């Protein structure tokens, strides 16, 4: 996708229209308070198993172009005291083990790195229940007036990468066990900053073992992983606004587009 038109942060900063604020950082445009509330995973299970050194688990395999909150997502984790990594499907939106009902999972799609050790929903999981969430793209939006334009962010040119994730296990009143997860976020790099004041934490491959090892429970060791990914190693480009509909999950919904001059004038 290296030939796909991309928009630099410098070009986006030319926008002079009214902005919707993200948190307490003036001038940042965002779709909502969440970051990375949609992403993509299209590589084959065999490729993912090789990339993440995972045992051949029985998980559903089909390309996902528009993964949305509360849906089942693929995660990688390692059992305590064992070296073998496994795939598991979990609900996106972490439900803490102590929750009275599963509705809390609708508000825990993301976990802020800066407060993860003090937030009740995440403070236990950050030390003992960490996971990797494979992806090959994630989306953010730029909104002005009625226009809501999605952008895809990739590592390299569509390479597989992994979000830093946390998970937990919740038992419903009728005894059903639900495993669920959340994606950690941090401050934005220069490629993301004009769209949002947060970005997902992307774990570099050399840190996979540390992140997945539940015996590593010193947060100072973990903290160094929770930083913005190098913007120079990423690519950004606009995609079709069909992606805005979370019910559409096919290759067409993630198709790169070239923004025409009128649209760019409205946006930037």
Helices and strands as residue ranges (DSSP letters): H 9-12, E 38-41, H 45-52, E 64-68, E 72-78, E 85-92, G 102-107, E 110-112, G 113-115, H 125-128, E 130-135, E 137-144, E 147-155, E 161-171, E 177-186, E 199-200, G 205-207, H 208-212, H 219-223, G 231-233, E 234-238, G 241-244, G 251-254, H 261-267
